[in-house]
Amino acid sequence: MPPTNDRRRRAPRARRALIQLLAGLVLLVALELLLRLFGLAPPADAGDPYVGFSSSSRLFVPDASGARLETAPGRRNHFNLQSFPSTKPADTLRIFCLGGSSTYGRPYTDSSSFAGWLRELLPQAAPGQAYEVINAGGVSYASYRVAVIMQELLNYEPDLFVVYTGHNEFLEARTYGALQGSPSLLLGLGDLASRSALFHGLQRLLGTAAPGRAEQAPEGGSASGPGGASAGASAGASAGAADGNAADRRPLLPAEVSALLDASVGPDAYQRDDAGRAQVLEHLRSSLTRMAAMAADAGAALVFVSPASQLKDCRPFKSAHDAALPAAEVARRDALLATLSPDEPAALPALRELAAAAPRHALTQDLLGEALLRAGDVPGARAALVTARDEDIVPLRAASDVLQVLTDVARAHDVPLLDWVARMDELARAQTGAPIPGAELFFDHVHMTPEATGELALELLALFERQGWIERSPGFDQAAIDAASRRVLASLDSEAHVRALTRVAQVLEWAGKHDEARALNERAVARSGGRDAMSLWAQGNHRRAAGDLTGAEASYRAALALDADYMEAHFNLGELLLSQGLFEDAAAHLKRALELDPGHAPSHFAYGVVLDRRGEVTAARNAWRRAIKLQPDLADAHNQLGVSHLRAGDVQAAEQALRRGLAAAPGSARTHHNLGVLLAESGRVAQALGEFQAAVTLDPQRASSRHKLGMAQMILGQLQLGLAELERAAALDPDDARIARDLSQARIRAGFQGGPAGGAGGGR
């Protein structure tokens, strides 16, 4: 068919549009090249598109001489003390190792980390040049924080970055706001634009800062060294300081890690959230991509290491049934699981059936994997144990999707990837006959034994050689490796092993594995002969959690006898004495804790309680305000401040304090409860009802909140609901006379449909 007139008219129009588009692109490219020619280069890294940070301080600062850089004193809680020349010596390969606690060297420290092993092995393996291996691993650091550290390290003449990351992506709570649901392509285009000189020039013209960058020096001092000498070009600005851009709507994270498990609710803070997980994975992809770009821009080599984890001998931290499953079926399955032992061959058929019905229940998959391993089905066992890891509701082990993102980014940006997961499988096979890493290679879910860490260093050496970065000496044989291994392992004395056991116990306690943590800590105390303050302090915490207050006090005092300046022991002992009403004894230890660490918010809070008991109300409120300033999400301080104002009759100030507390810490059942009491006493019973319901949802065992909820329901005419809630409250606390009285009256009222039923106020 011949073309119509419409088609003939459309063809030139399309050509004109295409020519105009190409002309526009040529103009943009010309402008980009012109700006770069005149020195207006974009920043090496435009910042994190997902989150900002409330403040930042440099990781490395000049020492007293100014000739060396060392770990800043304020960062040593999360990082090893490291020191290296401000100016890199000639013929030196400077290697920075980044990541989380596995890079740090936990449960030990730097000497037996893979950085420490490299420091020992490299001069023996390739003596043709000098080496500096700097451990920049931060405890609990996820990829987005690792990227911030890399920004700073660009200023210190890096030759090679080794990045071991992936376990900590879900440690911190964060929301993605307007970025939630944005296509990854759109985010990628935005990131690409932010790396252009044209974009950077427009920002300067408009007077706005690039996301993730600050116009002021970072908190903790100037970026300059002694006498104004720069310690590294733009070191302060590239350290990830607080945003100066008011238009930036990214959520702000605290300067240091605030892990979900640090909250008192522990693993309960985690719920299954597939949509949220997808966002975290996109954030991981973005952070890894930024690292690849930063290293390339700096002319430094980069290696990613796939993070390995313990598969067997490691129960999942939390499991969840399908939300649609009826409560009766959940109870049946849980009861059945409690009777099944993977050590018993007869349990295998039942575990198979349960696992088929609940493919995403982590504990079921873990038990099935252990049972299959004992039955000799190694492939089936490994598959089930990998599923158990991947479906853990508290994802502290890098799951398959995390490992896939790492692989994808490495492939896309031509970054060498050391498949450490596969190598650990081989090591496990060599030791146990099955490629399933367990306690023979790991202390806990992710932290490796020193020997396994040494194997990682050897694998890195082999990769360095393949890449042509080092030339291996023919004399570097097994005897040389064995000699280096003896030197590293000899650095771990008895005290180091005790500390390692104590730290692993703390990690297990932190993650909710209380019985395992307690047993491991007792091993640490026994190994030290009761002469290690840290293990005794941890023993005190375990004893207190178990209700042994006398034993806890003895442990804290024993720790202080060994170390009179042990701040945490002073704080915990003071808190314990406070709970027993021994206010003056408590005050002495809390004051000492504050002398040792004036920035410890919980000590300010507890000391405020002592002051309040003494009748020093103004001083108590000031202590609580100080605690809130130091730790805005400290729910107890907000709550206590609100209760103090409420007792004084200042309802407005009390309500403000309690609402601020809920804005900072919405998961505080106590604050919801007390706000409900305030609202009920102010006649706003319908609003109070919502607060009591929130308190009960957060803490179902809180009898006082169920009591108040029931009373509010009775007042609002919800008689049967109120009666049922009061019945639950009485079952939880049968000795409470007020609950018993109100339940009796509610039964009468529900029966006769009339008469008052008391009040929902009177908080406690």
C-alpha distance (Angstrom), angle and dihedral (degrees) to the residues before:
residue distance angle dihedral
M1 . . .
P2 3.86 . .
P3 3.83 115.7 .
T4 3.77 115.5 -91.5
N5 3.80 123.6 -125.1
D6 3.84 89.2 -105.4
R7 3.79 91.2 56.5
R8 3.81 91.7 47.4
R9 3.82 89.9 52.0
R10 3.84 93.5 47.0
A11 3.83 95.2 52.3
P12 3.86 97.5 64.7
R13 3.82 89.4 42.4
A14 3.82 91.1 55.3
R15 3.82 90.8 46.9
R16 3.80 90.9 51.1
A17 3.83 90.8 50.1
L18 3.80 91.1 49.4
I19 3.83 91.7 48.8
Q20 3.81 90.5 49.2
L21 3.81 91.1 49.4
L22 3.81 91.9 49.6
A23 3.80 90.9 47.0
G24 3.80 89.8 52.1
L25 3.80 91.6 50.0
V26 3.82 91.3 48.6
L27 3.81 89.5 51.0
L28 3.82 91.8 50.3
V29 3.81 91.6 48.6
A30 3.82 90.4 48.1
L31 3.82 91.4 50.2
E32 3.82 90.5 47.9
L33 3.81 91.9 51.6
L34 3.81 92.2 44.7
L35 3.81 92.9 51.6
R36 3.79 91.6 48.3
L37 3.83 89.9 47.6
F38 3.81 89.6 56.3
G39 3.80 92.1 50.0
L40 3.80 100.7 -101.5
A41 3.80 93.9 132.3
P42 3.80 120.0 169.6
P43 3.80 117.9 -110.6
A44 3.80 116.9 -86.3
D45 3.79 87.4 -114.6
A46 3.79 126.1 16.4
G47 3.77 94.0 -155.3
D48 3.77 137.0 -107.6
P49 3.82 112.2 -43.2
Y50 3.82 91.4 -157.3
V51 3.82 107.5 47.4
G52 3.78 142.1 11.3
F53 3.78 129.5 -154.4
S54 3.79 126.2 -118.8
S55 3.80 91.9 -134.3
S56 3.74 140.8 -24.2
S57 3.76 142.3 -153.2
R58 3.76 128.0 -163.6
L59 3.78 118.5 -93.0
F60 3.81 93.5 -145.4
V61 3.82 124.2 40.4
P62 3.82 132.7 175.2
D63 3.79 115.9 -87.0
A64 3.81 123.2 -130.7
S65 3.80 92.0 -80.5
G66 3.79 94.3 49.3
A67 3.79 89.0 -137.0
R68 3.78 95.9 97.2
L69 3.77 138.2 42.3
E70 3.79 120.6 -135.3
T71 3.79 137.9 178.9
A72 3.80 108.9 -77.4
P73 3.83 111.3 -109.0
G74 3.81 91.5 -124.5
R75 3.81 91.9 56.8
R76 3.81 98.5 50.5
N77 3.80 94.6 95.6
H78 3.80 87.4 70.2
F79 3.82 102.8 25.3
N80 3.79 137.6 49.3
L81 3.78 118.6 -109.3
Q82 3.82 104.7 -99.6
S83 3.80 131.7 172.7
F84 3.80 132.2 -170.6
P85 3.84 138.0 157.8
S86 3.81 116.5 -78.1
T87 3.79 87.8 -134.0
K88 3.78 115.6 44.9
P89 3.81 112.1 -120.3
A90 3.79 118.7 -120.5
D91 3.81 118.8 -89.3
T92 3.80 91.3 19.3
L93 3.80 126.6 133.7
R94 3.81 106.6 -146.6
I95 3.81 112.2 -156.4
F96 3.80 124.5 -173.2
C97 3.82 117.9 -162.4
L98 3.81 113.7 -155.8
G99 3.78 136.0 -176.7
G100 3.78 140.0 79.5
S101 3.78 134.2 -56.4
S102 3.82 93.4 -45.0
T103 3.80 88.3 61.0
Y104 3.81 90.4 43.1
G105 3.82 87.9 58.3
R106 3.80 102.2 -111.9
P107 2.95 134.0 -154.0
Y108 3.81 81.9 29.6
T109 3.79 125.7 27.9
D110 3.78 138.2 -106.4
S111 3.81 99.5 -54.6
S112 3.82 93.9 69.6
S113 3.81 97.2 31.9
F114 3.78 117.5 109.4
A115 3.81 86.3 -102.8
G116 3.80 89.0 55.5
W117 3.80 91.4 48.2
L118 3.83 90.7 49.2
R119 3.80 89.7 50.0
E120 3.81 88.7 55.5
L121 3.81 98.0 40.1
L122 3.82 104.6 40.9
P123 3.84 98.4 68.8
Q124 3.81 88.7 50.3
A125 3.81 95.8 43.0
A126 3.82 98.7 44.4
P127 3.82 111.4 11.9
G128 3.80 94.4 171.7
Q129 3.82 94.1 99.3
A130 3.80 143.0 15.8
Y131 3.80 122.7 -93.7
E132 3.79 137.2 -153.6
V133 3.80 114.6 -168.3
I134 3.80 111.1 -172.7
N135 3.80 120.3 -169.1
A136 3.82 108.7 -141.6
G137 3.81 95.7 164.1
G138 3.80 113.1 137.3
V139 3.80 123.3 -153.8
S140 3.84 109.7 -108.6
Y141 3.82 92.0 0.5
A142 3.81 115.5 154.2
S143 3.80 125.5 -158.4
Y144 3.81 95.1 -89.1
R145 3.82 90.2 56.4
V146 3.81 91.3 42.8
A147 3.83 87.9 56.1
V148 3.81 89.8 55.0
I149 3.81 90.1 52.8
M150 3.81 90.2 49.1
Q151 3.82 89.3 54.1
E152 3.79 89.3 61.4
L153 3.80 94.6 42.4
L154 3.81 90.8 58.4
N155 3.81 86.0 77.3
Y156 3.79 94.5 58.9
E157 3.83 101.2 68.7
P158 3.82 98.3 -101.6
D159 3.79 120.0 -166.4
L160 3.79 98.3 -179.5
F161 3.80 138.0 13.0
V162 3.81 120.8 -158.8
V163 3.81 110.5 -165.1
Y164 3.83 121.6 -166.7
T165 3.81 105.4 177.7
G166 3.81 141.8 137.2
H167 3.80 108.0 87.8
N168 3.82 97.3 85.7
E169 3.81 103.3 48.7
F170 3.82 93.1 110.6
L171 3.80 99.4 40.6
E172 3.80 97.8 96.6
A173 3.78 127.4 54.7
R174 3.78 111.4 -123.9
T175 3.79 136.1 159.1
Y176 3.76 124.9 -148.3
G177 3.81 99.0 -147.4
A178 3.79 112.6 -174.2
L179 3.80 90.1 3.8
Q180 3.80 90.6 62.7
G181 3.76 106.6 115.5
S182 3.82 95.5 4.7
P183 3.80 110.4 145.8
S184 3.79 113.0 -104.0
L185 3.83 88.6 -128.4
L186 3.81 90.2 58.9
L187 3.80 91.6 48.1
G188 3.79 89.5 47.9
L189 3.82 92.3 51.7
G190 3.79 89.7 49.1
D191 3.78 90.5 51.3
L192 3.82 90.6 48.2
A193 3.81 91.4 50.7
S194 3.79 91.6 49.7
R195 3.82 88.7 59.2
S196 3.81 93.5 58.8
A197 3.80 124.5 100.3
L198 3.82 89.4 -134.5
F199 3.81 92.0 57.4
H200 3.82 90.5 45.5
G201 3.83 91.1 49.2
L202 3.79 92.8 50.5
Q203 3.80 89.7 50.9
R204 3.79 91.0 52.6
L205 3.80 90.8 46.8
L206 3.80 91.4 51.2
G207 3.80 92.1 43.5
T208 3.80 97.4 -121.2
A209 3.78 128.4 134.1
A210 3.76 121.8 -124.7
P211 3.78 114.0 -105.5
G212 3.74 110.7 -87.5
R213 3.81 95.9 20.8
A214 3.79 131.3 101.4
E215 3.77 132.3 -145.6
Q216 3.81 92.2 -152.7
A217 3.78 132.0 66.1
P218 3.80 112.2 -90.1
E219 3.75 121.1 -96.5
G220 3.77 110.9 -86.1
G221 3.81 101.0 45.3
S222 3.76 146.3 -42.6
A223 3.76 123.2 -49.0
S224 3.77 89.5 -121.5
G225 3.76 126.4 92.7
P226 3.82 127.5 -133.5
G227 3.76 112.8 -39.7
G228 3.79 91.8 13.7
A229 3.80 94.3 -68.6
S230 3.78 109.9 149.8
A231 3.78 114.4 -114.7
G232 3.80 89.3 -153.8
A233 3.76 134.9 -21.9
S234 3.79 110.1 -73.0
A235 3.78 90.8 -18.3
G236 3.75 91.7 154.4
A237 3.78 96.2 47.5
S238 3.77 92.8 47.6
A239 3.77 94.2 50.1
G240 3.78 92.2 86.8
A241 3.80 98.1 -103.9
A242 3.78 125.1 -179.5
D243 3.78 116.4 -65.1
G244 3.74 119.4 -100.6
N245 3.80 92.7 -168.0
A246 3.78 109.9 103.3
A247 3.80 90.6 -167.0
D248 3.79 91.4 61.5
R249 3.79 109.2 108.5
R250 3.80 98.9 -177.4
P251 3.81 115.3 125.9
L252 3.80 113.6 -101.7
L253 3.79 120.5 -127.2
P254 3.81 121.7 -158.5
A255 3.79 118.1 -95.6
E256 3.81 90.9 -106.6
V257 3.79 131.3 35.1
S258 3.80 117.4 -72.1
A259 3.80 102.7 -171.7
L260 3.80 120.9 -158.5
L261 3.80 89.4 -131.0
D262 3.81 90.2 58.6
A263 3.80 87.4 72.0
S264 3.77 117.4 91.1
V265 3.80 91.1 -113.6
G266 3.83 89.9 65.2
P267 3.82 115.0 178.7
D268 3.82 90.1 3.1
A269 3.82 86.5 77.7
Y270 3.82 88.5 71.9
Q271 3.80 124.9 81.0
R272 3.79 130.4 166.7
D273 3.81 108.2 -85.7
D274 3.79 114.5 165.3
A275 3.81 94.4 175.4
G276 3.79 91.7 50.6
R277 3.79 90.2 47.3
A278 3.79 90.5 55.6
Q279 3.80 89.6 54.8
V280 3.81 91.6 49.9
L281 3.80 89.6 52.1
E282 3.81 91.0 51.5
H283 3.80 88.7 50.0
L284 3.81 89.1 51.4
R285 3.81 90.1 50.2
S286 3.80 90.3 50.6
S287 3.82 93.2 48.7
L288 3.81 93.7 48.9
T289 3.80 90.6 46.7
R290 3.80 90.0 51.6
M291 3.81 90.1 51.3
A292 3.80 90.9 51.7
A293 3.80 90.7 49.8
M294 3.81 93.5 46.5
A295 3.79 93.1 50.8
A296 3.81 91.8 46.8
D297 3.82 92.3 48.5
A298 3.82 89.8 50.8
G299 3.80 93.4 47.2
A300 3.80 90.2 -120.2
A301 3.78 125.8 137.5
L302 3.79 119.3 -117.9
V303 3.80 133.9 -157.2
F304 3.79 126.0 -170.9
V305 3.81 118.4 -156.2
S306 3.81 119.6 -156.9
P307 3.84 105.4 -127.5
A308 3.80 114.8 -122.6
S309 3.80 125.4 -149.0
Q310 3.78 140.2 -168.6
L311 3.80 111.7 -91.8
K312 3.81 104.5 176.0
D313 3.81 126.9 41.4
C314 3.81 87.4 30.7
R315 3.79 120.5 100.5
P316 3.83 116.5 -152.4
F317 3.79 113.3 -98.0
K318 3.81 94.5 -129.4
S319 3.79 136.1 0.4
A320 3.79 131.0 -162.7
H321 3.78 132.9 -161.3
D322 3.78 122.0 -140.0
A323 3.81 107.0 -72.3
A324 3.81 90.5 -131.6
L325 3.81 92.9 57.6
P326 3.84 113.5 112.3
A327 3.79 114.8 -110.2
A328 3.80 91.6 -118.7
E329 3.81 91.5 56.2
V330 3.81 91.2 47.3
A331 3.80 89.3 52.8
R332 3.81 91.3 47.7
R333 3.79 93.6 51.2
D334 3.80 93.7 45.4
A335 3.80 91.1 49.5
L336 3.80 91.1 49.4
L337 3.81 92.7 48.1
A338 3.80 89.9 52.7
T339 3.81 89.5 60.4
L340 3.82 97.1 47.3
S341 3.79 121.6 90.6
P342 3.82 119.9 -171.2
D343 3.81 87.1 -144.7
E344 3.81 90.1 68.0
P345 3.84 114.4 78.2
A346 3.80 89.8 -152.0
A347 3.83 89.8 65.1
L348 3.81 94.3 63.1
P349 3.85 98.8 83.3
A350 3.80 92.1 49.6
L351 3.81 91.4 47.2
R352 3.81 90.6 50.3
E353 3.80 90.2 52.1
L354 3.81 93.4 47.2
A355 3.82 92.5 46.6
A356 3.80 91.5 50.8
A357 3.80 89.8 52.0
A358 3.82 93.7 43.3
P359 3.83 108.4 33.0
R360 3.82 92.3 163.4
H361 3.81 98.0 47.5
A362 3.81 102.1 108.8
L363 3.81 99.0 -158.8
T364 3.81 92.4 49.9
Q365 3.80 90.9 51.6
D366 3.81 91.3 46.6
L367 3.80 93.4 51.8
L368 3.81 90.3 46.2
G369 3.80 90.4 51.1
E370 3.80 92.5 51.2
A371 3.82 90.9 47.5
L372 3.82 92.5 48.8
L373 3.80 90.7 49.3
R374 3.80 90.8 53.8
A375 3.81 88.7 48.0
G376 3.82 90.8 54.4
D377 3.82 97.6 -109.9
V378 3.81 96.2 130.2
P379 3.85 98.8 169.1
G380 3.80 91.4 47.6
A381 3.80 91.0 46.3
R382 3.78 93.1 51.3
A383 3.80 92.6 48.0
A384 3.81 91.9 51.5
L385 3.81 93.4 45.9
V386 3.81 91.7 49.3
T387 3.81 88.6 51.2
A388 3.82 89.5 49.8
R389 3.80 89.6 53.8
D390 3.80 93.2 45.5
E391 3.82 94.1 48.4
D392 3.82 96.2 45.7
I393 3.81 106.1 128.6
V394 3.82 89.0 -145.8
P395 3.83 97.2 54.0
L396 3.79 102.1 -159.7
R397 3.82 92.5 142.6
A398 3.81 119.7 69.8
A399 3.80 104.0 -104.8
S400 3.79 128.9 -148.8
D401 3.81 93.4 -92.1
V402 3.82 91.0 52.7
L403 3.81 90.6 50.1
Q404 3.81 89.9 48.8
V405 3.81 92.2 53.9
L406 3.80 89.3 51.2
T407 3.80 90.5 50.4
D408 3.81 92.8 46.9
V409 3.81 94.5 50.7
A410 3.80 92.7 45.3
R411 3.80 90.7 51.5
A412 3.81 94.4 44.3
H413 3.81 93.5 51.3
D414 3.80 98.9 34.4
V415 3.80 92.7 -115.8
P416 3.82 115.3 157.9
L417 3.80 109.5 -112.9
L418 3.79 121.1 -157.0
D419 3.81 105.9 -150.5
W420 3.78 95.1 -144.1
V421 3.81 91.5 162.6
A422 3.81 90.6 63.2
R423 3.80 92.0 44.3
M424 3.82 91.6 51.8
D425 3.80 88.4 52.2
E426 3.81 88.0 55.8
L427 3.81 92.2 48.3
A428 3.81 90.0 50.0
R429 3.81 90.6 49.7
A430 3.81 90.4 51.4
Q431 3.81 92.0 51.9
T432 3.81 103.1 35.8
G433 3.80 107.0 14.3
A434 3.82 92.9 -113.1
P435 3.84 127.7 86.3
I436 3.79 91.1 -128.9
P437 3.83 114.2 110.6
G438 3.79 115.4 -136.8
A439 3.79 142.3 148.5
E440 3.81 91.5 -37.9
L441 3.84 88.4 72.1
F442 3.81 104.6 22.4
F443 3.80 137.4 56.4
D444 3.80 90.5 -158.4
H445 3.79 139.7 -18.3
V446 3.84 95.4 -46.1
H447 3.81 111.4 -2.8
M448 3.79 113.7 98.9
T449 3.78 131.6 -144.1
P450 3.83 114.9 -103.4
E451 3.80 89.6 -108.3
A452 3.82 92.6 54.3
T453 3.80 89.8 46.9
G454 3.80 88.5 54.0
E455 3.80 89.2 54.9
L456 3.81 88.5 53.9
A457 3.81 90.1 54.0
L458 3.82 90.4 51.0
E459 3.81 90.6 50.8
L460 3.80 89.3 51.3
L461 3.81 90.4 51.0
A462 3.80 89.7 53.0
L463 3.81 90.6 50.0
F464 3.82 91.5 48.4
E465 3.80 88.5 53.4
R466 3.83 93.0 48.5
Q467 3.80 89.7 51.3
G468 3.80 91.2 51.0
W469 3.80 94.4 -118.0
I470 3.81 93.9 122.4
E471 3.79 134.8 23.2
R472 3.77 110.4 -134.8
S473 3.79 117.2 -133.6
P474 3.83 116.0 -123.4
G475 3.80 87.3 -134.2
F476 3.79 92.8 62.4
D477 3.78 96.8 101.0
Q478 3.80 135.6 147.1
A479 3.80 91.3 -79.3
A480 3.82 90.3 57.1
I481 3.81 90.4 47.5
D482 3.81 91.2 49.9
A483 3.81 91.3 49.9
A484 3.81 91.5 50.7
S485 3.81 90.1 47.5
R486 3.79 91.3 53.4
R487 3.80 90.4 52.6
V488 3.81 93.4 50.7
L489 3.80 94.7 44.9
A490 3.82 91.5 45.6
S491 3.81 88.4 60.8
L492 3.82 87.9 66.6
D493 3.79 104.4 81.3
S494 3.80 127.3 -179.6
E495 3.80 91.4 -84.1
A496 3.80 90.7 54.0
H497 3.81 91.0 52.5
V498 3.82 91.2 49.1
R499 3.79 90.3 50.7
A500 3.79 90.2 48.3
L501 3.81 92.2 53.5
T502 3.81 90.0 47.1
R503 3.80 92.9 49.9
V504 3.79 92.9 48.6
A505 3.81 88.6 50.1
Q506 3.80 89.3 51.5
V507 3.80 91.2 51.2
L508 3.81 90.9 50.6
E509 3.81 91.4 47.1
W510 3.79 90.1 47.8
A511 3.80 89.8 52.3
G512 3.80 93.9 49.3
K513 3.84 99.8 -102.3
H514 3.80 92.7 126.8
D515 3.81 101.4 162.9
E516 3.80 93.5 48.6
A517 3.79 90.8 46.6
R518 3.80 93.2 50.3
A519 3.81 93.0 50.1
L520 3.80 92.8 48.3
N521 3.79 92.8 48.6
E522 3.80 91.2 51.6
R523 3.81 86.9 55.6
A524 3.80 88.6 53.8
V525 3.82 92.3 50.3
A526 3.80 91.2 48.1
R527 3.81 93.4 47.1
S528 3.81 91.0 51.8
G529 3.80 92.7 46.4
G530 3.80 88.3 -125.4
R531 3.81 91.0 -60.9
D532 3.81 100.0 113.5
A533 3.81 116.1 90.2
M534 3.81 96.1 -159.5
S535 3.80 95.1 54.3
L536 3.82 90.8 45.7
W537 3.80 90.7 50.6
A538 3.81 90.2 49.9
Q539 3.81 89.0 47.6
G540 3.80 87.9 55.8
N541 3.79 90.5 53.9
H542 3.81 91.9 49.7
R543 3.80 92.0 48.1
R544 3.78 92.2 49.1
A545 3.81 91.6 50.0
A546 3.82 88.0 52.4
G547 3.82 91.1 52.0
D548 3.82 95.8 -107.4
L549 3.80 96.7 131.8
T550 3.81 94.9 164.5
G551 3.80 91.5 52.0
A552 3.81 91.2 45.4
E553 3.80 91.8 53.4
A554 3.81 90.6 49.4
S555 3.82 91.2 51.4
Y556 3.80 93.6 49.0
R557 3.80 91.7 48.5
A558 3.82 90.7 48.2
A559 3.81 89.7 52.4
L560 3.81 90.8 50.6
A561 3.80 91.1 48.3
L562 3.80 87.0 60.7
D563 3.81 95.9 39.6
A564 3.79 115.5 19.5
D565 3.82 90.8 -173.4
Y566 3.80 96.5 54.4
M567 3.80 98.5 133.0
E568 3.81 97.0 -168.4
A569 3.81 91.7 51.2
H570 3.82 91.3 50.8
F571 3.81 90.0 49.4
N572 3.80 96.2 47.1
L573 3.80 93.0 44.6
G574 3.80 90.3 48.6
E575 3.79 90.9 49.3
L576 3.81 90.8 49.0
L577 3.81 92.8 49.7
L578 3.80 89.7 47.1
S579 3.80 90.6 54.8
Q580 3.82 88.2 54.4
G581 3.80 93.3 51.4
L582 3.83 94.2 -109.6
F583 3.78 92.3 134.7
E584 3.80 101.7 167.2
D585 3.80 94.2 47.2
A586 3.79 88.5 46.6
A587 3.81 91.4 49.6
A588 3.80 92.4 55.8
H589 3.80 93.4 55.0
L590 3.81 94.9 41.1
K591 3.81 91.4 50.7
R592 3.80 89.5 50.8
A593 3.80 90.5 49.4
L594 3.81 89.4 53.7
E595 3.80 91.7 48.1
L596 3.79 88.8 54.2
D597 3.82 94.6 43.5
P598 3.83 115.4 14.0
G599 3.80 89.6 179.9
H600 3.81 96.0 60.8
A601 3.81 103.5 115.8
P602 3.85 97.9 -167.5
S603 3.83 90.0 56.3
H604 3.81 90.5 53.2
F605 3.80 89.1 49.9
A606 3.81 94.6 49.0
Y607 3.81 92.6 45.0
G608 3.80 87.7 51.4
V609 3.81 88.7 57.4
V610 3.82 89.3 53.4
L611 3.81 90.7 50.4
D612 3.80 90.5 48.5
R613 3.82 91.0 52.5
R614 3.81 88.4 51.9
G615 3.79 89.7 54.4
E616 3.81 94.0 -110.3
V617 3.81 92.3 132.5
T618 3.81 98.8 164.5
A619 3.81 92.5 48.9
A620 3.80 90.1 46.8
R621 3.80 92.2 52.5
N622 3.80 90.5 48.7
A623 3.81 89.7 52.3
W624 3.80 90.9 51.6
R625 3.81 91.6 47.4
R626 3.79 89.0 51.4
A627 3.81 89.7 51.1
I628 3.82 90.5 50.5
K629 3.80 91.8 49.4
L630 3.80 90.0 52.4
Q631 3.81 94.8 42.2
P632 3.82 112.5 17.5
D633 3.82 93.3 -172.7
L634 3.83 94.3 55.2
A635 3.80 95.2 124.2
D636 3.82 95.9 -172.6
A637 3.81 91.9 59.9
H638 3.81 93.3 51.4
N639 3.79 89.7 45.3
Q640 3.80 95.1 49.3
L641 3.80 91.7 46.9
G642 3.79 90.0 52.3
V643 3.80 93.2 47.6
S644 3.81 90.1 49.4
H645 3.80 91.5 54.8
L646 3.80 90.9 44.5
R647 3.81 91.5 53.4
A648 3.81 88.6 51.8
G649 3.81 90.8 52.5
D650 3.81 95.4 -111.6
V651 3.79 97.0 132.2
Q652 3.80 94.9 170.1
A653 3.83 94.3 53.9
A654 3.80 90.5 43.4
E655 3.79 92.7 51.9
Q656 3.80 91.6 47.6
A657 3.81 91.5 51.5
L658 3.80 93.7 47.5
R659 3.80 93.8 46.5
R660 3.81 90.8 48.5
G661 3.77 87.2 51.5
L662 3.79 92.2 53.2
A663 3.80 91.2 46.8
A664 3.82 89.1 54.5
A665 3.81 97.5 37.0
P666 3.83 111.2 17.6
G667 3.79 90.8 172.4
S668 3.82 95.3 69.1
A669 3.81 108.6 115.9
R670 3.82 91.0 -173.4
T671 3.81 93.1 55.6
H672 3.81 91.7 48.2
H673 3.82 88.1 49.7
N674 3.80 94.9 50.8
L675 3.80 93.2 44.9
G676 3.80 86.7 52.5
V677 3.81 90.2 52.3
L678 3.81 90.6 50.5
L679 3.80 92.6 49.1
A680 3.81 92.5 46.8
E681 3.80 92.5 49.9
S682 3.82 88.3 49.0
G683 3.80 90.8 55.3
R684 3.83 94.9 -106.0
V685 3.78 94.7 121.1
A686 3.82 96.1 153.5
Q687 3.82 90.1 56.9
A688 3.79 90.4 43.5
L689 3.80 89.2 55.4
G690 3.81 90.5 63.0
E691 3.80 92.7 51.1
F692 3.81 92.8 49.4
Q693 3.80 89.8 48.7
A694 3.81 89.8 52.0
A695 3.81 90.8 49.4
V696 3.81 91.8 51.1
T697 3.80 92.1 47.1
L698 3.81 90.8 52.2
D699 3.81 94.9 42.5
P700 3.82 111.8 20.6
Q701 3.83 91.3 178.4
R702 3.81 94.1 58.6
A703 3.81 102.3 113.3
S704 3.81 95.0 -173.8
S705 3.82 91.9 57.1
R706 3.80 91.8 48.3
H707 3.81 87.7 49.3
K708 3.82 92.4 53.2
L709 3.80 92.4 42.5
G710 3.79 90.4 53.0
M711 3.80 92.2 48.7
A712 3.82 91.9 49.1
Q713 3.80 90.3 50.8
M714 3.80 90.8 50.2
I715 3.81 91.3 51.1
L716 3.81 90.7 50.1
G717 3.79 90.9 51.0
Q718 3.82 96.4 -105.9
L719 3.79 89.3 131.0
Q720 3.79 102.4 164.4
L721 3.81 93.0 43.7
G722 3.78 90.6 47.6
L723 3.80 93.1 48.3
A724 3.82 91.5 49.9
E725 3.81 91.1 50.3
L726 3.80 92.2 49.6
E727 3.81 89.4 50.1
R728 3.81 88.7 54.9
A729 3.81 91.4 48.0
A730 3.80 91.4 51.6
A731 3.80 91.0 49.4
L732 3.80 90.2 52.9
D733 3.82 94.9 46.7
P734 3.82 110.4 18.7
D735 3.83 91.9 168.6
D736 3.81 96.3 60.8
A737 3.80 106.3 107.8
R738 3.81 94.2 -162.9
I739 3.79 92.7 54.7
A740 3.81 90.5 47.4
R741 3.82 91.2 49.8
D742 3.81 94.5 47.7
L743 3.81 91.6 45.3
S744 3.80 90.5 53.4
Q745 3.80 91.5 50.7
A746 3.81 91.6 45.3
R747 3.80 91.3 53.9
I748 3.79 89.7 53.5
R749 3.78 92.4 46.7
A750 3.79 94.2 46.1
G751 3.79 88.7 50.5
F752 3.81 95.8 48.5
Q753 3.84 98.7 28.5
G754 3.77 93.0 -133.4
G755 3.79 148.9 78.1
P756 3.79 131.6 60.5
A757 3.78 120.2 -67.4
G758 3.78 104.3 -156.0
G759 3.81 122.9 -103.6
A760 3.79 141.3 -58.8
G761 3.79 94.6 -137.5
G762 3.78 129.4 84.3
G763 3.79 100.8 93.6
R764 3.76 125.8 -156.8
